Every structure is written in C-alpha cells, then in structure tokens.
Amino acid sequence: MSGVSASTLVIFIASILVAAGVAGTLVTTVGDISTSAETRGDAITDSIDSDIELLNDGGGSNFYTEDAEGAQITLYARNTGTTTLVKNETELDVLVNGLFVDDANLTITSMNGDDGSSAWAEGEVIEIVIDRGQQLDGSGNRLTVSVKGAERSLEFNAD
C-alpha cells in the first residue's frame, strides 16, 4: 500500500512542477503580447491623429514650371490632423512618379510666417518646393507626400 501512495506522490509532485513551468511561460508570453499591443496601439493612435491635405489640384500656372536646369514643382499642404507634425525636409517623404525626392531638393516654407519653428501646427499651411534635375513630360504624373503615417497623392500634367 505504501508503494502505491509513494508513486502517486511522485506523479503528483511532477505534475505540480510541470504546471508551474507552464504557468511561468504563459505569464511571460502574455506580458510580451500586452507590451506589443500597447506599442502598436500608440503607433496607430499617432497615425490616426496625423492627417494632411494637399491644397493643389495638379494644375495652375505655378504648380509645375520648367527652365533650362530642370523643373520645379510647388505645392501647398495643410496639417488637418489633431497632432502637431514636424515640418522639415528630413521628416517629409516626397515621391514623384514613384521616385523618392532627396531632402536636398526640397524647400519647406511656412505660409503662416513662423519659419523659425519646426512644428507644423494644426491648420497650418506650408509651401513645398521640389527642385528636379530633369523635366517631366505628358500626363499621368503622380506626386505623393507622406509624413508620420499620413499620405496624400495627386496626379498632374507636365505640359
């Protein structure tokens, strides 16, 4: 009789140790998932709070201009989100026909007159001037501006 109770005791202790190991692993995994979800939630909140609007329609005489050195695209963008964005060339991503425009070819000017600040306040309009080394031709050209998860595009003719 004591042989049966001793083996039962050994199995009981082994099952308690396995359960403790599984519980520890579950606690660690749930903690990691919780931290990941919180980080992702913060990033999504920032993305939702960030929004911009391109004020140009891709036309107009000053939107796309050409000269002997290349072309220049001038557009206006407004921060329509509920968060302050950064208005410098390194934080703003611009694509022309799918090609990334280097920071050195961008000039950003606040239309509200506060050029000294790098904060792009809610409702503020900025002018973005893109200097291109080569001219564009035809219709169906696409310009995309992206900042902190907010992205807007417009199509224009280079005639």
NORJO-V411869 format. One record per backbone hydrogen bond with DSSP energy under -0.5 kcal/mol. NH is the residue of the N-H (numbers start at 0). CO is the residue of the C=O. If there is no record, write none. Layout:
BEGIN
nh:NH co:CO
nh:NH co:CO
END
This chain:
BEGIN
nh:4 co:0
nh:5 co:1
nh:6 co:2
nh:7 co:3
nh:8 co:4
nh:9 co:5
nh:10 co:6
nh:11 co:7
nh:12 co:8
nh:13 co:9
nh:14 co:10
nh:15 co:11
nh:16 co:12
nh:17 co:13
nh:18 co:14
nh:19 co:15
nh:20 co:16
nh:21 co:17
nh:22 co:18
nh:23 co:19
nh:24 co:20
nh:25 co:21
nh:26 co:22
nh:27 co:23
nh:28 co:24
nh:29 co:25
nh:30 co:26
nh:31 co:27
nh:32 co:28
nh:33 co:29
nh:34 co:30
nh:35 co:31
nh:36 co:32
nh:37 co:33
nh:38 co:34
nh:39 co:35
nh:40 co:36
nh:41 co:37
nh:42 co:38
nh:43 co:39
nh:44 co:40
nh:45 co:41
nh:46 co:42
nh:47 co:43
nh:48 co:44
nh:49 co:45
nh:52 co:77
nh:54 co:52
nh:54 co:75
nh:55 co:75
nh:62 co:59
nh:63 co:59
nh:64 co:71
nh:66 co:69
nh:69 co:66
nh:70 co:131
nh:71 co:64
nh:72 co:129
nh:73 co:62
nh:74 co:72
nh:74 co:127
nh:76 co:125
nh:77 co:52
nh:78 co:123
nh:79 co:50
nh:79 co:77
nh:80 co:50
nh:81 co:48
nh:82 co:48
nh:84 co:119
nh:86 co:84
nh:86 co:117
nh:87 co:85
nh:90 co:87
nh:91 co:87
nh:92 co:90
nh:92 co:145
nh:93 co:91
nh:94 co:143
nh:95 co:98
nh:96 co:94
nh:96 co:141
nh:98 co:95
nh:100 co:93
nh:101 co:99
nh:104 co:101
nh:105 co:102
nh:106 co:128
nh:108 co:126
nh:110 co:124
nh:112 co:109
nh:114 co:112
nh:116 co:113
nh:119 co:84
nh:120 co:118
nh:122 co:78
nh:123 co:120
nh:125 co:76
nh:126 co:108
nh:127 co:74
nh:127 co:125
nh:128 co:106
nh:128 co:126
nh:129 co:72
nh:129 co:127
nh:130 co:104
nh:130 co:128
nh:131 co:70
nh:131 co:129
nh:140 co:155
nh:142 co:153
nh:143 co:94
nh:144 co:151
nh:145 co:92
nh:146 co:149
nh:149 co:146
nh:151 co:144
nh:153 co:142
nh:155 co:140
nh:156 co:57
nh:157 co:137
END
